[in-house]
Amino acid sequence: MSKLVERVDKQEELKEKVNSIVKSVEEESEDLKVVTFMEYTTPPEKVKPKVISFSKVLPLLRTIAESNNIEEGVAKIMFYSKSTGRNRGLTPTMMPGFQLVMPGKTTKPHSHNMASIYLVVKGKGYSLIDGKKYEWNEGDVFLVPANAVHSHTNTGTNDAVLFDVTDSGLLESLGILEFREQE
């Protein structure tokens, strides 16, 4: 049976010995930092399991959609864990969210370099993905590939609610996350 080794940050002791040299290296650039012995850095906090209550999320989505002066009749919320830090996802690589589209409304066309997997929680409609129409109904799952220009339209008489999971946390960690509105 193997024993789990807990990592401990031992950089401070080492830095005392090499501090003046590190400082001279870091002075070469205003945003350069030296990690002197990264094998012993403290691991990030573990992500904890979560349950997101749809019955509590739905009133929030409706309120946003009814008062949204940026995109009338549309609401989008996303979730992150404090333990993911700057990744702003529920895990270091994935960010989930809900989107509500009121009857007869369409989201603004946009693209991003993250892929998105959608579950239709409520309603019916279609998505235009790179100019092609994909119809969906409650319970369907569809994919929007990275960099595809897309929008979502509610063709029903009730609110459409989409749940999506993206790989934006991974892209943000790599410093390459992009989002573009289309004209």
C-alpha positions as CSV (number, residue, x, y, z in Angstrom):
1,M,0.0,0.0,0.0
2,S,1.4,3.4,-0.9
3,K,1.4,6.4,1.4
4,L,0.0,9.7,0.2
5,V,2.7,12.3,0.4
6,E,1.5,15.8,1.4
7,R,3.3,18.6,-0.4
8,V,4.8,21.4,1.8
9,D,6.0,24.8,0.6
10,K,9.8,24.9,1.4
11,Q,10.6,27.9,-0.8
12,E,11.0,30.4,2.0
13,E,14.1,28.8,3.4
14,L,15.7,28.5,0.0
15,K,14.7,32.0,-1.0
16,E,16.7,33.4,2.0
17,K,19.8,31.9,0.5
18,V,19.2,33.1,-3.1
19,N,17.1,36.2,-2.5
20,S,19.6,38.7,-3.9
21,I,20.2,36.7,-7.1
22,V,16.4,36.2,-7.6
23,K,15.9,39.9,-7.2
24,S,18.4,40.7,-9.9
25,V,16.8,38.2,-12.3
26,E,13.3,39.6,-11.5
27,E,14.5,43.2,-12.1
28,E,14.9,42.4,-15.8
29,S,11.2,42.7,-16.4
30,E,8.4,44.4,-14.4
31,D,6.2,41.3,-14.4
32,L,8.8,38.5,-14.0
33,K,8.7,36.4,-10.9
34,V,11.0,33.5,-10.1
35,V,9.8,30.2,-8.4
36,T,13.0,28.8,-6.9
37,F,11.8,25.3,-6.2
38,M,8.3,24.6,-7.4
39,E,8.3,20.9,-6.5
40,Y,7.3,21.8,-3.0
41,T,4.5,24.3,-3.5
42,T,1.3,23.9,-1.7
43,P,-1.5,22.3,-3.8
44,P,-4.7,24.3,-4.4
45,E,-7.7,23.7,-2.2
46,K,-9.9,20.8,-3.2
47,V,-13.1,21.5,-5.1
48,K,-16.1,20.5,-2.9
49,P,-19.2,18.7,-4.3
50,K,-22.2,21.0,-4.8
51,V,-25.9,20.9,-5.6
52,I,-27.4,23.8,-7.5
53,S,-31.2,24.1,-6.9
54,F,-33.0,24.8,-10.1
55,S,-36.1,26.0,-8.1
56,K,-33.9,28.8,-6.7
57,V,-32.1,29.5,-10.0
58,L,-35.3,29.9,-12.1
59,P,-36.6,33.1,-10.3
60,L,-33.1,34.7,-10.6
61,L,-33.1,33.9,-14.4
62,R,-36.6,35.3,-14.9
63,T,-35.8,38.5,-13.0
64,I,-32.6,39.1,-15.0
65,A,-34.4,38.4,-18.3
66,E,-37.3,40.7,-17.5
67,S,-35.0,43.6,-16.6
68,N,-32.1,43.0,-18.9
69,N,-31.4,46.2,-20.9
70,I,-28.4,44.7,-22.7
71,E,-30.1,41.7,-24.2
72,E,-33.9,41.9,-23.8
73,G,-35.7,38.7,-22.7
74,V,-32.4,36.8,-22.1
75,A,-30.6,35.9,-18.9
76,K,-27.3,34.1,-18.4
77,I,-25.7,33.0,-15.1
78,M,-22.7,31.0,-14.5
79,F,-21.3,29.2,-11.5
80,Y,-17.8,29.0,-9.9
81,S,-16.2,27.7,-6.8
82,K,-14.0,29.9,-4.5
83,S,-11.5,27.0,-4.5
84,T,-10.8,27.4,-8.3
85,G,-9.3,30.8,-7.9
86,R,-9.0,32.7,-11.1
87,N,-10.4,29.8,-13.2
88,R,-13.9,30.9,-12.2
89,G,-15.5,27.5,-12.8
90,L,-16.9,24.8,-10.6
91,T,-13.8,22.8,-11.3
92,P,-10.4,24.1,-12.6
93,T,-11.4,23.2,-16.1
94,M,-15.2,23.5,-16.4
95,M,-17.8,26.2,-15.9
96,P,-21.5,25.5,-15.9
97,G,-24.3,27.9,-16.3
98,F,-28.0,28.4,-17.1
99,Q,-29.5,30.6,-19.8
100,L,-33.1,31.6,-20.1
101,V,-34.6,32.8,-23.4
102,M,-38.2,34.2,-23.2
103,P,-40.7,33.2,-25.9
104,G,-40.0,34.7,-29.3
105,K,-36.5,36.0,-28.2
106,T,-33.1,35.3,-29.7
107,T,-29.7,35.7,-28.1
108,K,-27.1,37.9,-29.7
109,P,-24.9,35.9,-32.1
110,H,-21.4,35.4,-30.6
111,S,-18.5,33.1,-30.6
112,H,-15.8,32.0,-28.2
113,N,-12.9,29.6,-28.2
114,M,-14.5,27.4,-25.6
115,A,-16.7,24.4,-26.5
116,S,-20.2,24.3,-24.9
117,I,-22.4,21.3,-24.2
118,Y,-26.0,22.2,-23.7
119,L,-28.9,20.4,-22.0
120,V,-32.4,21.8,-22.8
121,V,-34.0,21.9,-19.4
122,K,-37.3,23.5,-20.5
123,G,-38.8,24.7,-23.7
124,K,-38.2,24.4,-27.4
125,G,-36.4,26.3,-30.1
126,Y,-33.4,26.2,-32.3
127,S,-29.8,27.3,-32.4
128,L,-28.0,28.8,-35.4
129,I,-24.5,27.4,-35.3
130,D,-22.2,28.6,-38.1
131,G,-25.2,29.4,-40.2
132,K,-26.9,26.0,-39.8
133,K,-30.2,25.6,-37.9
134,Y,-30.4,23.0,-35.2
135,E,-33.8,22.4,-33.6
136,W,-34.1,21.3,-29.9
137,N,-36.7,20.3,-27.4
138,E,-36.8,19.7,-23.7
139,G,-34.4,16.9,-22.8
140,D,-32.2,17.3,-25.9
141,V,-28.4,17.8,-25.7
142,F,-26.5,19.7,-28.3
143,L,-22.9,20.9,-28.8
144,V,-21.5,24.2,-29.9
145,P,-17.9,23.7,-31.0
146,A,-15.2,26.2,-30.1
147,N,-15.1,29.3,-32.3
148,A,-18.6,28.6,-33.9
149,V,-20.8,31.7,-34.3
150,H,-24.1,30.8,-32.6
151,S,-27.3,32.1,-31.2
152,H,-30.3,30.5,-29.5
153,T,-34.0,31.2,-30.3
154,N,-37.1,30.3,-28.3
155,T,-39.9,29.2,-30.6
156,G,-42.2,28.0,-27.8
157,T,-44.9,29.8,-25.7
158,N,-43.0,29.3,-22.4
159,D,-39.5,30.2,-21.3
160,A,-36.7,28.1,-22.7
161,V,-34.0,27.2,-20.2
162,L,-30.6,25.8,-21.3
163,F,-28.0,24.4,-19.0
164,D,-24.5,24.4,-20.4
165,V,-21.0,23.3,-19.4
166,T,-17.9,24.9,-21.1
167,D,-14.2,24.3,-20.9
168,S,-13.6,28.0,-20.2
169,G,-11.8,27.3,-16.9
170,L,-9.1,25.4,-18.8
171,L,-8.8,28.1,-21.4
172,E,-8.6,30.9,-18.8
173,S,-5.9,29.0,-17.0
174,L,-3.9,28.9,-20.2
175,G,-4.6,32.6,-20.7
176,I,-6.3,32.1,-24.0
177,L,-10.0,32.5,-23.3
178,E,-11.7,34.7,-26.0
179,F,-15.3,35.9,-26.4
180,R,-16.6,37.8,-29.5
181,E,-20.0,39.4,-30.2
182,Q,-21.0,39.3,-33.9
183,E,-22.5,42.2,-35.7
